[in-house]
Amino acid sequence: MVRKRKTQGKSFAQMEIGAIRKSGKARVKIALVYPNRYHIGMSNLGFQTAYALFNAPPEVTCERVFLPESDDPPGIGVTTIESKSRISEYDIVAFSISFENDYPNLLTILERGGFPLRSDQRTIPHPLVVAGGVACFLNPEPIAPFIDCFLIGEAEELIAPFLQCVSDADLNTESGRETLLMHIAQKVPGAYVPKFYEAVYQADGTLGDFKPMMEVPSKILRVFSKDLSSHPTCSSILTPEAALGHTFLIEVGRGCTHGCRFCAAGYVYRPPRFRTRRDFEKMVDRGAPITDKIGIVGAAISDHPDIEHLCLYAIERHLQVGFSSLRADSLGSALLGVLKKNKTQTVTIAPDAGSERMRSVINKGMNESDILNAATVLIESGMLNLKLYFMVGLPTETIEDVEAIITLCKRIKHRFLKSSKTKGRIGTITVSLSSFVPKPFTPFQWAAMDGVRSLKEKIRKVKESLNKIPNIRVHADIPRWAFLQGVFALGDRRVADMLVAAHNNYGNWAKTLKESVINPSFYVHRDRPLNELLPWDFIDHGIRKSFLASEYRRALDGIPSPPCPIESCRLCGVC
Ligand code: SF4
């Protein structure tokens, strides 16, 4: 389906503010690729940050590339936004990957760019293909055969040393390229060159060994910014064509203290870090002249110790403030006051599970009265619409837990009605249901996913019960795509064969999975023993595996754990 452009007859480039165009001959030319459409990529702060960092050195030019629009003529290949140049003309093609389900697009872009899909089939003059982004530092193995080098960790600490190696290298000869890859693998912390490592599989299909075949680190250390103030993380380019429109995105913190056991961001961005007031003010001052709306980005925004001050700083400059989701248990009067001043109409809260038991299993750290009180105070403060996130298919889930989602939504609706009476109008409750997908480096990395049929049945049950209630609507994801996400998130290098097969089958995954020599359920529909060697175990996030295992056991016993105290603690091993 062709997405209707907001600005007909104008190129994306013509609608932008802030794009970087460098004249003069660059020493290194980089095509930075977001493996999905323009409007999605331009709303991704990680992508925008990589763009600014790659363009920082004067001798490097970096231009952006997206999955071609479905109405783009097929023959045009893949070109950059800034200069409409083909990506085959660049020295480096760098993918910024946040979501596993974008992996098939990566192959489409490589092929339409005129490159062989697999690294071992590419030679000079094909560009060097590198990749980074959270999907890569969770588990890069399913796409490892397509990528020459991964950058594992936070871009602010990775891109400069990487570019240092590149700018001294000979990119135009095979031997020069080999030397560069070895240099990067040995000298750049967080760099991972897949071809220097061997994965050995056992007869039962599990990983028997994963070892370096060269003088390269046996473990890849995830690198992270110890001091967020060292780099601003905010939008570089604004465009009305972005999914979030002309919103200037500002990161207020990284990581989260709560330790919800399904949430990868709560683990791979440890230790939790907050930006200072001064940091934030500087970024607002940068955005205010070019927009009327800022978007506050972070895992647990409402936990920021200065959240009220930050918001008021923007509101006093006549800016609208947008939030991703807020925790029901941290809606203090100060924050409510800000939401009111901001004339916020819709607030998103994520109970994630319906029953107290299941919220203890996932370590959500909030109870039913927190959620119901949040609904009441939000409505009473003038926010008429609520968005509620829930998951189905969580470990140990019973049908009673699914029914508890229905019951909780009905109770919220009741509070909603009672509180709206004084407002003389009633808003909408939007329930968003997603299928639980276990993620690497979380306590649930050993857990099996629920079956597609069972997920469909649970979603149908919730929808049937809630869709008949006025002012409640239910949106749900597609369990079949959640299953594929699970295969891409938990798979090993052999999943690359499935990706190539699906690519050759024009995206016909049903056909591909039926013909696959590897049973995809092997990756997602079995509980893994705690001593199994996992495809992503070679990455060191600093979190002890024993900590994740003890959290998993506590989950299975329905025992919650205290939040991360941020300082003077050694519990998970990161600090
Ligand atoms: S060591 Fe303690 S303070 Fe540090 S990230 Fe882990 S749980 Fe949090």
Residues whose N, C-alpha, C, O or C-beta is under 5 A from the ligand:
A	BS01	SF4	R270 P271 C564 P565 I566 E567 C569 R570 L571 C572 G573 V574 C575
